[in-house]
Amino acid sequence: MEQTILDQISEGIADVEGIDPVDLDISLQRYISTDAIQDLVNHESNAWRLQFETPNHVVEVTGADKILIDGTQIN
């Protein structure tokens, strides 16, 4: 089964923090509309970029299927 973009973001943050994703103590919904991320991913155009902050990280997601955590591409 393919991971969702939200799972990829959560796993990326956990990897940067050096912890297992189940031990991650943040919920993306507290910092960004997860529905908005899903809508962008499903959009016809890939000419978009979304950036948001969590307490310790800057997350960037692009229409070119890139996820960056603190400026480092994680996928």
TIMI-2910 file (N, C-alpha, C, CB; in pm, 1 decimal, decimal comma, always signed):
<rs>
+----------+----------+----------+----------+----------+----------+----------+----------+----------+----------+----------+----------+------+
!      n_x !      n_y !      n_z !     ca_x !     ca_y !     ca_z !      c_x !      c_y !      c_z !     cb_x !     cb_y !     cb_z ! resn !
+----------+----------+----------+----------+----------+----------+----------+----------+----------+----------+----------+----------+------+
!    +84,3 !   -118,7 !     +0,0 !     +0,0 !     +0,0 !     +0,0 !    +88,7 !   +124,8 !     +0,0 !    -95,9 !     -0,1 !   +122,7 !  Met !
!    +56,1 !   +217,9 !    -85,2 !   +133,5 !   +341,4 !    -96,2 !   +102,9 !   +434,2 !    +21,5 !   +103,4 !   +412,6 !   -229,9 !  Glu !
!   +207,5 !   +498,2 !    +71,9 !   +190,9 !   +591,6 !   +183,4 !   +124,3 !   +719,2 !   +135,2 !   +326,7 !   +623,5 !   +248,9 !  Gln !
!    +44,7 !   +777,5 !   +221,4 !    -13,2 !   +907,7 !   +189,7 !    +92,9 !  +1014,4 !   +210,1 !   -138,5 !   +936,6 !   +277,2 !  Thr !
!    +68,0 !  +1129,9 !   +153,4 !   +158,7 !  +1243,5 !   +170,7 !   +171,7 !  +1278,7 !   +319,5 !   +108,2 !  +1366,4 !    +90,2 !  Ile !
!    +63,6 !  +1266,1 !   +393,5 !    +66,2 !  +1298,9 !   +536,4 !   +154,9 !  +1201,2 !   +613,0 !    -76,2 !  +1297,8 !   +594,5 !  Leu !
!   +147,0 !  +1072,3 !   +576,8 !   +234,5 !   +973,0 !   +639,0 !   +380,9 !  +1002,6 !   +606,7 !   +197,1 !   +831,1 !   +592,0 !  Asp !
!   +407,2 !  +1040,2 !   +482,4 !   +544,2 !  +1071,7 !   +441,7 !   +598,7 !  +1191,3 !   +519,6 !   +549,9 !  +1100,2 !   +291,0 !  Gln !
!   +515,5 !  +1292,7 !   +537,9 !   +558,7 !  +1410,5 !   +614,1 !   +588,5 !  +1371,8 !   +758,9 !   +450,4 !  +1521,5 !   +609,3 !  Ile !
!   +498,1 !  +1297,5 !   +820,6 !   +518,3 !  +1255,6 !   +960,2 !   +643,7 !  +1170,6 !   +975,1 !   +396,5 !  +1177,5 !  +1010,9 !  Ser !
!   +663,7 !  +1077,5 !   +882,4 !   +782,9 !   +993,4 !   +888,7 !   +909,8 !  +1075,2 !   +867,4 !   +774,7 !   +881,9 !   +784,7 !  Glu !
!   +902,0 !  +1175,0 !   +779,4 !  +1017,0 !  +1261,8 !   +756,2 !  +1055,2 !  +1339,3 !   +880,7 !   +988,3 !  +1357,7 !   +642,9 !  Gly !
!   +956,5 !  +1393,8 !   +949,5 !   +983,5 !  +1466,9 !  +1073,8 !  +1043,2 !  +1372,2 !  +1177,1 !   +853,9 !  +1532,7 !  +1128,8 !  Ile !
!   +985,9 !  +1253,7 !  +1189,2 !  +1037,3 !  +1155,7 !  +1285,2 !  +1180,9 !  +1117,5 !  +1251,2 !   +948,1 !  +1030,2 !  +1287,5 !  Ala !
!  +1210,8 !  +1097,5 !  +1122,4 !  +1347,6 !  +1063,0 !  +1082,0 !  +1445,6 !  +1173,0 !  +1120,5 !  +1354,2 !  +1037,7 !   +931,0 !  Asp !
!  +1407,1 !  +1297,9 !  +1095,6 !  +1494,7 !  +1410,6 !  +1130,0 !  +1519,5 !  +1414,7 !  +1280,7 !  +1432,9 !  +1544,3 !  +1082,2 !  Val !
!  +1416,5 !  +1380,6 !  +1358,3 !  +1430,5 !  +1381,8 !  +1503,9 !  +1495,8 !  +1253,9 !  +1557,3 !  +1294,3 !  +1400,7 !  +1568,7 !  Glu !
!  +1513,6 !  +1154,7 !  +1469,4 !  +1576,8 !  +1030,5 !  +1511,4 !  +1489,5 !   +942,3 !  +1597,9 !  +1700,9 !  +1060,9 !  +1584,2 !  Gly !
!  +1358,4 !   +949,0 !  +1573,9 !  +1265,3 !   +867,9 !  +1652,4 !  +1174,9 !   +787,9 !  +1559,7 !  +1180,8 !   +956,7 !  +1746,4 !  Ile !
!  +1105,7 !   +692,6 !  +1616,1 !  +1007,6 !   +615,0 !  +1542,2 !   +884,1 !   +702,2 !  +1520,3 !   +971,2 !   +483,1 !  +1617,9 !  Asp !
!   +821,8 !   +694,0 !  +1403,4 !   +703,3 !   +777,6 !  +1376,6 !   +591,9 !   +762,8 !  +1480,8 !   +647,8 !   +743,7 !  +1240,6 !  Pro !
!   +577,0 !   +645,6 !  +1540,1 !   +472,0 !   +628,8 !  +1642,4 !   +503,3 !   +707,3 !  +1768,7 !   +454,5 !   +480,8 !  +1677,1 !  Val !
!   +630,0 !   +743,9 !  +1787,2 !   +669,9 !   +821,4 !  +1904,6 !   +666,5 !   +972,5 !  +1880,3 !   +808,7 !   +780,4 !  +1947,6 !  Asp !
!   +630,2 !  +1012,7 !  +1759,7 !   +623,7 !  +1154,9 !  +1727,1 !   +512,1 !  +1219,9 !  +1807,5 !   +601,3 !  +1176,1 !  +1575,1 !  Leu !
!   +545,6 !  +1327,4 !  +1877,0 !   +448,3 !  +1388,4 !  +1967,6 !   +377,5 !  +1510,5 !  +1909,1 !   +516,5 !  +1427,7 !  +2094,8 !  Asp !
!   +372,4 !  +1520,4 !  +1776,1 !   +297,1 !  +1629,6 !  +1716,1 !   +189,2 !  +1572,5 !  +1624,9 !   +390,8 !  +1724,8 !  +1637,7 !  Ile !
!    +86,4 !  +1650,5 !  +1605,4 !    -20,7 !  +1616,7 !  +1512,8 !    -20,7 !  +1724,1 !  +1404,4 !   -160,8 !  +1607,0 !  +1585,9 !  Ser !
!     -2,9 !  +1683,3 !  +1280,3 !     +3,7 !  +1781,9 !  +1171,5 !   -119,1 !  +1871,9 !  +1168,4 !    +18,6 !  +1711,2 !  +1037,2 !  Leu !
!   -234,6 !  +1819,2 !  +1206,0 !   -358,6 !  +1896,5 !  +1202,2 !   -353,7 !  +2020,8 !  +1291,3 !   -474,5 !  +1808,9 !  +1243,7 !  Gln !
!   -263,7 !  +2023,3 !  +1386,8 !   -251,1 !  +2140,8 !  +1474,1 !   -179,0 !  +2256,0 !  +1405,3 !   -177,3 !  +2103,5 !  +1601,7 !  Arg !
!   -108,3 !  +2226,6 !  +1293,2 !    -23,6 !  +2327,4 !  +1229,9 !    -62,2 !  +2359,7 !  +1086,4 !   +117,9 !  +2282,1 !  +1233,0 !  Tyr !
!   -140,7 !  +2272,7 !  +1023,6 !   -178,4 !  +2292,4 !   +883,7 !   -307,9 !  +2214,8 !   +857,9 !    -63,6 !  +2245,6 !   +786,3 !  Ile !
!   -385,8 !  +2263,3 !   +764,5 !   -504,6 !  +2189,0 !   +724,2 !   -460,5 !  +2069,2 !   +640,3 !   -604,2 !  +2280,0 !   +644,7 !  Ser !
!   -477,3 !  +1951,4 !   +694,8 !   -436,9 !  +1832,4 !   +620,6 !   -524,8 !  +1812,3 !   +497,4 !   -443,2 !  +1708,6 !   +710,8 !  Thr !
!   -648,3 !  +1860,2 !   +503,1 !   -735,3 !  +1855,2 !   +384,8 !   -676,7 !  +1941,2 !   +273,4 !   -878,9 !  +1902,8 !   +419,8 !  Asp !
!   -619,9 !  +2055,2 !   +308,7 !   -558,5 !  +2142,9 !   +208,0 !   -439,9 !  +2073,7 !   +141,4 !   -513,1 !  +2275,9 !   +272,2 !  Ala !
!   -359,9 !  +2003,3 !   +218,6 !   -247,2 !  +1930,2 !   +159,9 !   -299,0 !  +1825,8 !    +62,3 !   -160,9 !  +1863,2 !   +269,9 !  Ile !
!   -399,4 !  +1749,3 !   +103,7 !   -456,7 !  +1646,7 !    +16,5 !   -514,8 !  +1708,4 !   -110,6 !   -565,2 !  +1567,9 !    +91,1 !  Gln !
!   -583,1 !  +1820,9 !    -97,2 !   -640,5 !  +1888,9 !   -214,7 !   -531,0 !  +1932,4 !   -312,1 !   -723,4 !  +2011,6 !   -170,8 !  Asp !
!   -421,1 !  +1984,5 !   -259,6 !   -311,1 !  +2025,6 !   -346,3 !   -248,8 !  +1905,4 !   -416,9 !   -204,6 !  +2100,2 !   -265,4 !  Leu !
!   -227,9 !  +1798,3 !   -344,2 !   -168,6 !  +1678,1 !   -403,6 !   -256,7 !  +1624,6 !   -516,4 !   -147,8 !  +1569,4 !   -296,1 !  Val !
!   -387,4 !  +1634,2 !   -498,8 !   -481,2 !  +1582,8 !   -598,9 !   -511,4 !  +1682,1 !   -710,3 !   -609,5 !  +1543,2 !   -532,2 !  Asn !
!   -455,5 !  +1801,0 !   -702,6 !   -479,2 !  +1905,9 !   -801,6 !   -417,2 !  +1867,9 !   -935,5 !   -422,5 !  +2040,3 !   -752,8 !  His !
!   -478,3 !  +1912,4 !  -1044,3 !   -428,2 !  +1881,2 !  -1178,6 !   -288,2 !  +1934,2 !  -1203,2 !   -521,4 !  +1937,2 !  -1282,6 !  Glu !
!   -262,2 !  +2053,7 !  -1157,9 !   -132,9 !  +2117,8 !  -1181,5 !    -33,4 !  +2078,4 !  -1073,0 !   -148,4 !  +2271,0 !  -1186,8 !  Ser !
!    +92,8 !  +2072,5 !  -1110,2 !   +195,6 !  +2047,8 !  -1009,1 !   +274,8 !  +2175,3 !   -980,6 !   +290,4 !  +1935,2 !  -1055,0 !  Asn !
!   +221,3 !  +2288,9 !  -1023,1 !   +289,3 !  +2417,4 !  -1004,4 !   +246,8 !  +2481,7 !   -872,2 !   +258,9 !  +2512,7 !  -1122,6 !  Ala !
!   +277,8 !  +2414,9 !   -763,2 !   +246,4 !  +2470,0 !   -631,4 !   +355,9 !  +2430,2 !   -531,6 !   +106,7 !  +2420,6 !   -582,5 !  Trp !
!   +358,8 !  +2506,5 !   -423,7 !   +452,6 !  +2481,7 !   -313,6 !   +384,4 !  +2527,6 !   -186,5 !   +590,6 !  +2556,1 !   -335,1 !  Arg !
!   +389,3 !  +2445,3 !    -84,3 !   +328,5 !  +2476,5 !    +44,2 !   +435,0 !  +2463,6 !   +152,0 !   +207,1 !  +2383,2 !    +73,6 !  Leu !
!   +444,7 !  +2565,6 !   +235,4 !   +541,2 !  +2562,7 !   +345,7 !   +466,8 !  +2592,9 !   +474,6 !   +657,7 !  +2665,0 !   +323,0 !  Gln !
!   +500,0 !  +2516,7 !   +579,0 !   +441,5 !  +2543,1 !   +710,1 !   +543,2 !  +2507,0 !   +817,7 !   +309,1 !  +2463,2 !   +729,8 !  Phe !
!   +516,5 !  +2554,2 !   +937,2 !   +607,5 !  +2531,2 !  +1049,2 !   +541,3 !  +2447,0 !  +1156,6 !   +654,4 !  +2663,9 !  +1108,3 !  Glu !
!   +620,7 !  +2360,2 !  +1216,2 !   +583,3 !  +2291,9 !  +1339,5 !   +674,6 !  +2351,8 !  +1446,1 !   +598,1 !  +2131,8 !  +1328,6 !  Thr !
!   +661,6 !  +2313,2 !  +1571,8 !   +744,6 !  +2377,9 !  +1673,2 !   +895,3 !  +2373,8 !  +1645,4 !   +718,4 !  +2314,4 !  +1804,5 !  Pro !
!   +945,4 !  +2266,7 !  +1584,6 !  +1089,8 !  +2254,9 !  +1567,1 !  +1134,9 !  +2243,5 !  +1421,7 !  +1138,7 !  +2136,6 !  +1642,3 !  Asn !
!  +1040,6 !  +2249,7 !  +1327,2 !  +1077,5 !  +2223,6 !  +1188,2 !   +999,5 !  +2310,4 !  +1090,5 !  +1055,4 !  +2077,5 !  +1155,3 !  His !
!  +1061,6 !  +2333,0 !   +975,1 !   +994,0 !  +2395,9 !   +862,2 !   +974,3 !  +2285,6 !   +758,8 !  +1076,7 !  +2519,0 !   +803,2 !  Val !
!   +850,3 !  +2267,2 !   +717,5 !   +814,9 !  +2162,0 !   +623,4 !   +771,5 !  +2226,8 !   +493,2 !   +702,8 !  +2070,4 !   +680,3 !  Val !
!   +822,3 !  +2174,7 !   +382,6 !   +783,5 !  +2224,4 !   +251,0 !   +741,1 !  +2104,8 !   +165,7 !   +900,8 !  +2304,0 !   +183,0 !  Glu !
!   +628,3 !  +2119,7 !   +100,2 !   +575,7 !  +2017,0 !    +11,2 !   +553,4 !  +2083,8 !   -123,6 !   +442,6 !  +1952,3 !    +67,3 !  Val !
!   +592,8 !  +2014,9 !   -231,9 !   +576,4 !  +2074,2 !   -364,4 !   +493,3 !  +1984,1 !   -454,5 !   +712,8 !  +2101,1 !   -428,4 !  Thr !
!   +440,3 !  +2043,4 !   -559,5 !   +363,9 !  +1969,1 !   -657,6 !   +448,6 !  +1873,0 !   -738,1 !   +294,9 !  +2063,0 !   -749,3 !  Gly !
!   +579,5 !  +1884,5 !   -727,8 !   +671,6 !  +1793,5 !   -796,8 !   +704,8 !  +1673,6 !   -708,2 !   +801,2 !  +1867,4 !   -837,0 !  Ala !
!   +618,6 !  +1645,5 !   -610,6 !   +633,4 !  +1530,8 !   -520,3 !   +758,4 !  +1537,6 !   -433,8 !   +635,4 !  +1403,6 !   -599,8 !  Asp !
!   +797,4 !  +1657,1 !   -395,4 !   +912,1 !  +1672,8 !   -305,6 !   +862,8 !  +1712,4 !   -167,6 !  +1012,1 !  +1778,3 !   -360,3 !  Lys !
!   +926,0 !  +1655,4 !    -67,5 !   +901,1 !  +1693,0 !    +71,2 !  +1035,7 !  +1730,2 !   +129,7 !   +831,6 !  +1577,1 !   +153,2 !  Ile !
!  +1042,4 !  +1848,7 !   +187,2 !  +1164,6 !  +1896,0 !   +250,8 !  +1135,0 !  +1925,5 !   +396,5 !  +1220,8 !  +2021,8 !   +179,0 !  Leu !
!  +1224,5 !  +1882,0 !   +483,1 !  +1216,9 !  +1913,6 !   +625,0 !  +1341,9 !  +1994,8 !   +656,3 !  +1206,3 !  +1782,9 !   +715,3 !  Ile !
!  +1320,7 !  +2116,9 !   +702,3 !  +1432,6 !  +2206,8 !   +733,5 !  +1527,9 !  +2222,3 !   +615,1 !  +1509,4 !  +2155,0 !   +855,1 !  Asp !
!  +1471,0 !  +2224,7 !   +494,4 !  +1548,3 !  +2246,6 !   +373,3 !  +1612,4 !  +2123,2 !   +313,7 !  +1652,2 !  +2344,1 !   +400,6 !  Gly !
!  +1600,2 !  +2007,3 !   +378,3 !  +1658,3 !  +1883,5 !   +328,1 !  +1548,9 !  +1796,0 !   +270,8 !  +1734,6 !  +1809,0 !   +439,3 !  Thr !
!  +1566,6 !  +1752,1 !   +147,1 !  +1466,4 !  +1666,7 !    +83,3 !  +1468,0 !  +1529,8 !   +149,7 !  +1492,5 !  +1654,1 !    -69,7 !  Gln !
!  +1349,7 !  +1479,7 !   +185,2 !  +1341,6 !  +1352,9 !   +257,0 !  +1282,6 !  +1240,7 !   +173,1 !  +1260,1 !  +1370,2 !   +381,4 !  Ile !
!  +1240,5 !  +1272,8 !    +51,1 !  +1183,8 !  +1164,6 !    -32,5 !  +1245,2 !  +1165,5 !   -168,8 !  +1032,2 !  +1177,5 !    -44,8 !  Asn !
+----------+----------+----------+----------+----------+----------+----------+----------+----------+----------+----------+----------+------+
</rs>
